[in-house]
Amino acid sequence: MKPFLRGRVRAVPTTTGGKPKARLVRRLTAITSSAIALTAIAIAPAHASWYWATTGGSGANLRSCASTGCPISAASVPAWTGIRIVCQKVGQSVTGYYGTTNLWDYVVWEGGSGRPEGFAADANINTGYSYWIPGIQVCQ
C-alpha cells in the first residue's frame, strides 16, 4: 500500500472463502425482493371506497333501509344530481327510472343540506353498470 493511503483505505473482501460471496447473495436477494414487492404494490388493483354516480331522471329517495317500506330518512335527491355510492346490498325489488332491480346503493349526497346519506334504489341511479359495481363493498 502506498504510504499516503495507509490507515485510510480498507481492504476490499474477495469472493473467495464463501463468506463475502454469501453476503453479496443476501444483499442481492433483499434488493430483488424489495423491488418485486414494490412492483406488486404498484400494479395491484385499487379497491374503491366509493363510486361517483348520478341520479336518474326521477331523482332518488334516501331511506334508512333497502326497502320502500322504510321512511325517507334523509332527503330526496333531485334528478341528474351527482352522488357517491359507498356500498351496495340486495333489498326489496323496485322499478325506477332505469328498470327493475333488487339492488340498493348506500349513497352520500355531498351537495345536500347536512350531507344526507341513506339507501337509494339502484333502479334510480346511473352507475354505468347493470348490477353490482366492481370494487364497491357489500353493505352490512
Backbone hydrogen bonds, N-H to C=O, Kabsch-Sander energy under -0.5 kcal/mol:
donor,donor_aa,acceptor,acceptor_aa,energy
5,L,2,K,-1.4
6,R,2,K,-0.8
6,R,3,P,-0.6
8,R,5,L,-2.2
9,V,5,L,-0.9
18,G,15,T,-0.6
19,K,17,G,-0.5
22,A,18,G,-2.4
23,R,19,K,-2.3
24,L,20,P,-2.1
25,V,21,K,-2.3
26,R,22,A,-2.4
27,R,23,R,-2.3
28,L,24,L,-2.6
29,T,25,V,-2.5
30,A,26,R,-2.3
31,I,27,R,-2.5
32,T,28,L,-2.6
33,S,29,T,-2.6
34,S,30,A,-2.2
35,A,31,I,-2.3
36,I,32,T,-2.4
37,A,33,S,-2.4
38,L,34,S,-2.5
39,T,35,A,-2.1
40,A,36,I,-2.5
41,I,37,A,-2.1
42,A,38,L,-2.1
43,I,39,T,-1.9
44,A,40,A,-1.0
48,A,46,A,-0.7
51,Y,85,I,-2.1
53,A,83,I,-2.4
54,T,126,N,-1.3
55,T,81,T,-2.1
56,G,124,N,-2.8
59,G,56,G,-1.6
60,A,77,V,-2.2
62,L,75,A,-2.9
63,R,61,N,-0.6
63,R,119,F,-2.7
64,S,71,P,-1.1
67,S,65,C,-1.6
70,C,67,S,-1.2
73,S,62,L,-1.0
73,S,71,P,-1.0
74,A,62,L,-1.5
77,V,60,A,-3.4
77,V,75,A,-0.6
80,W,55,T,-0.7
80,W,56,G,-1.0
81,T,78,P,-0.9
83,I,53,A,-2.8
84,R,108,V,-2.5
85,I,51,Y,-3.2
86,V,84,R,-0.6
86,V,106,Y,-3.0
87,C,106,Y,-0.8
88,Q,137,Q,-2.1
89,K,104,W,-2.4
91,G,102,N,-3.5
92,Q,66,A,-2.5
94,V,101,T,-2.9
96,G,99,G,-3.2
98,Y,123,A,-3.5
99,G,96,G,-1.6
101,T,94,V,-2.4
104,W,89,K,-3.2
105,D,120,A,-3.1
106,Y,87,C,-3.2
107,V,105,D,-0.7
107,V,118,G,-3.2
108,V,84,R,-2.6
109,W,116,P,-2.9
110,E,108,V,-0.8
112,G,109,W,-1.1
115,R,112,G,-2.1
118,G,107,V,-2.0
119,F,63,R,-3.2
120,A,105,D,-2.8
122,D,103,L,-2.5
124,N,121,A,-2.2
125,I,122,D,-1.6
126,N,54,T,-3.5
127,T,125,I,-1.1
136,I,133,I,-1.8
137,Q,86,V,-0.6
139,C,88,Q,-2.6
